[in-house]
Amino acid sequence: MSSENQNGSLQTTFTNAVVTVQFGHPASNSFPRQLLDRLTAEINSLSYNDDVSVIVLQSEGVKTFCSGASFDELLQVENEQQGTEFFSGFAHLLNAMRNCAKLIIGRVQGKAVGGGVGIISACDYVLATPESAVKLSELAIGIGPFVIEPAVSRKIGKTAMTEMTLAAHEWKSAQWALENKLFSEIHNAENLDNAVINFAQKLSAYNPEALLEMKKIIWEGTEHWESLLIERAAITGKLVLSDFSRKALTQFKK
């Protein structure tokens, strides 16, 4: 099943116990709030589907996995409440992925920025390509990766997260991401789909109860994220209203 409009597309495909969820948006697979909410609802729904063992999360196109938040919507934020509400979208998605009873495999075919790196970090296993460079550019637009930081730090550690965050204009290579455990495997683009399918099928053949218990163990100690990520959304929502952020966002959009 699929749904499409100006706010992007979301398509869900079932193949035995593996379900593939694909998101897309004309603006480099960025996320307007409505698309974030739709993806979050889909992850929550699949969590309760007894016929599903594994979720493959992927995006449309070739060059970009996800470019993070929608710049158009960021520029429309007029007060702190709206800012908190907007950034809460990523908080809700990351918490849905964390709480999901199914293991989530990320298929990363291209570059990821900001919130896209957060989504990758919230996957349980990630297969990428040599073209899958990553960047946390938030400081350059007057904010910071506050909402996604817990997920990124949990995956690659505080030191690597700090390096990415402070070098806000610098792309980190796919090899760097592999060495720092953001990615689990790297495959050439032509081999990526087969690698994802093979891994997902093998994983889905295991005892579903064992997979569920493993998921719980993987995410131990993150229960406080329910409130933490919303608190971080409020910080970001306030900063995005600053003169620095307004000017930077306008310049980036140009």
C-alpha positions in Angstrom: 0.0 0.0 0.0 1.2 3.5 -0.7 0.2 7.2 -0.2 1.5 10.2 -2.1 1.1 14.0 -2.1 3.1 17.2 -2.0 4.2 16.2 1.5 6.1 13.2 0.2 5.3 9.5 -0.2 5.2 6.5 2.0 5.0 2.9 0.6 4.8 -0.3 2.6 5.5 -3.7 1.0 5.0 -7.1 2.7 7.2 -10.1 1.7 6.5 -13.0 4.1 7.7 -11.9 7.5 9.8 -8.9 6.1 8.1 -5.6 5.5 9.7 -2.8 3.5 8.8 0.8 4.4 10.0 3.4 1.8 9.7 7.1 2.3 10.4 9.8 -0.3 10.2 13.5 -0.9 11.1 15.6 -4.0 13.4 17.8 -1.8 16.2 15.3 -1.3 14.0 13.0 0.8 13.6 15.6 3.5 10.9 15.3 6.1 8.0 17.8 6.4 6.1 17.1 9.7 3.2 15.3 8.0 5.5 12.7 6.5 7.3 12.3 9.8 4.0 11.6 11.5 2.9 9.1 8.8 6.2 7.2 9.1 5.9 7.2 12.9 2.3 5.9 12.7 3.4 3.1 10.3 6.3 2.0 12.5 3.9 1.9 15.5 1.3 -0.1 13.6 3.9 -2.6 12.3 5.1 -3.1 15.9 1.8 -4.9 16.6 1.6 -6.9 13.4 2.2 -10.6 14.3 2.9 -11.5 10.7 6.0 -9.2 10.6 9.4 -10.0 12.1 11.7 -7.5 10.4 11.3 -4.0 9.0 13.5 -2.7 6.2 13.5 1.1 6.2 14.6 2.8 3.0 14.1 5.9 0.8 13.5 6.7 -2.8 16.1 7.5 -5.4 19.9 7.0 -5.5 22.0 9.9 -4.3 20.3 10.9 -1.0 19.0 8.7 1.8 17.6 11.6 3.9 18.4 15.3 4.1 16.6 15.8 7.5 14.0 18.4 8.4 12.1 20.4 5.8 13.7 23.8 5.4 10.5 25.3 4.1 8.7 24.3 7.3 11.6 25.4 9.5 11.3 28.9 8.0 7.6 28.9 8.8 8.1 28.4 12.5 7.0 31.6 14.3 7.1 30.9 18.0 8.6 28.5 20.5 5.5 26.3 20.7 5.6 25.8 16.9 9.3 25.1 17.1 8.9 22.5 19.8 6.0 20.9 17.9 8.0 20.7 14.7 11.1 19.1 16.2 9.0 16.8 18.3 8.2 15.0 15.0 11.7 13.5 15.0 11.5 12.8 18.7 8.3 10.7 18.1 9.8 8.9 15.2 13.0 7.9 17.0 11.0 6.8 20.0 8.7 4.7 17.7 11.8 3.0 16.2 13.2 2.4 19.7 10.0 1.0 21.1 9.1 -1.0 18.0 8.8 -4.7 18.7 10.4 -5.5 15.4 14.1 -5.3 14.4 14.7 -2.4 11.9 17.2 -2.7 9.1 18.3 0.5 7.5 19.0 0.5 3.7 21.2 3.6 3.1 21.9 4.1 -0.5 23.2 7.7 -0.4 24.0 10.7 1.7 22.3 11.6 5.0 22.2 14.9 6.8 20.9 15.9 10.3 17.7 14.1 11.1 18.6 11.5 8.4 21.7 10.5 10.5 19.4 10.3 13.5 17.1 7.8 11.7 20.1 5.7 10.7 21.2 5.7 14.3 17.8 4.4 15.4 18.0 1.4 13.1 19.2 -1.8 14.6 21.4 -2.8 11.7 22.4 -0.7 8.7 23.7 -1.6 5.2 25.1 1.3 3.2 27.1 2.1 0.0 30.4 3.8 -0.4 28.4 6.9 -1.5 26.7 7.1 1.9 28.5 10.1 3.4 27.0 11.6 6.5 26.9 15.1 8.1 25.5 16.8 11.1 25.2 20.4 9.8 22.9 21.8 12.5 25.4 24.2 14.1 25.8 25.8 10.7 22.1 26.8 10.8 22.1 28.1 14.3 20.7 25.0 16.1 22.2 21.7 17.0 21.5 17.9 16.7 19.9 18.0 20.1 16.9 15.7 19.4 18.9 13.0 17.6 22.0 13.3 19.7 21.0 10.5 22.2 20.5 8.1 19.2 23.7 9.1 17.5 25.8 9.0 20.7 24.4 5.6 21.6 25.5 4.3 18.2 28.9 5.9 17.6 29.8 7.3 21.1 30.2 10.8 22.4 33.6 11.4 20.9 32.6 10.6 17.3 29.3 12.5 17.7 31.2 15.5 18.9 33.5 15.3 16.0 30.6 15.2 13.5 28.7 18.0 15.3 31.6 20.5 15.6 32.8 19.8 12.0 29.3 21.0 10.9 30.4 21.7 7.3 32.3 18.4 6.8 31.0 15.2 5.2 32.2 12.1 7.0 32.8 9.2 4.5 30.9 5.9 4.5 34.1 4.3 5.6 34.3 6.6 8.6 30.7 5.7 9.4 31.5 2.0 9.2 34.5 2.3 11.4 32.5 4.3 14.0 29.7 1.7 13.9 27.0 3.9 12.4 26.9 1.4 9.5 27.1 -2.4 10.0 28.1 -3.2 6.4 29.0 -1.4 3.2 28.1 -2.8 -0.3 28.5 -1.5 -3.8 25.3 0.1 -5.0 24.5 -2.7 -7.4 24.8 -5.3 -4.6 23.0 -3.4 -1.9 19.5 -4.7 -2.5 20.6 -8.3 -2.6 22.6 -7.9 0.6 19.6 -6.2 2.4 17.1 -8.9 1.2 19.4 -11.8 2.2 20.1 -10.3 5.6 16.4 -9.5 6.3 15.3 -13.0 5.2 17.9 -14.7 7.4 16.9 -12.5 10.4 13.1 -13.1 9.8 13.7 -16.9 9.9 14.8 -16.8 13.5 12.5 -17.3 16.5 10.2 -14.1 16.7 10.2 -14.3 20.5 14.0 -14.4 20.5 14.1 -11.4 18.2 11.7 -9.5 20.5 13.8 -10.2 23.5 17.0 -9.2 21.6 15.3 -5.9 20.6 14.6 -5.1 24.3 18.2 -5.8 25.2 19.6 -3.7 22.4 17.6 -0.7 23.7 18.1 -1.1 27.4 18.6 2.1 29.3 16.8 4.4 26.9 13.4 4.5 28.6 14.0 8.2 29.6 14.1 9.1 26.0 10.3 9.6 26.1 10.7 12.8 27.9 14.4 13.6 27.0 13.8 13.9 23.3 10.8 16.2 23.8 13.0 18.4 26.1 15.6 18.5 23.4 12.9 19.5 20.8 12.0 22.5 23.0 15.7 23.6 23.0 15.9 23.3 19.2 12.5 25.0 18.8 13.8 28.0 20.7 17.1 28.3 18.9 15.5 28.1 15.5 13.9 31.4 16.1 17.2 33.2 16.6 18.4 35.8 14.2 21.4 33.7 13.4 19.2 30.7 12.5 16.7 32.7 10.4 19.5 34.2 8.3 21.3 30.9 8.0 18.2 29.0 6.9 17.3 31.7 4.3 20.9 31.5 3.0 20.8 27.7 2.8 17.5 27.7 1.0 19.0 30.1 -1.7 
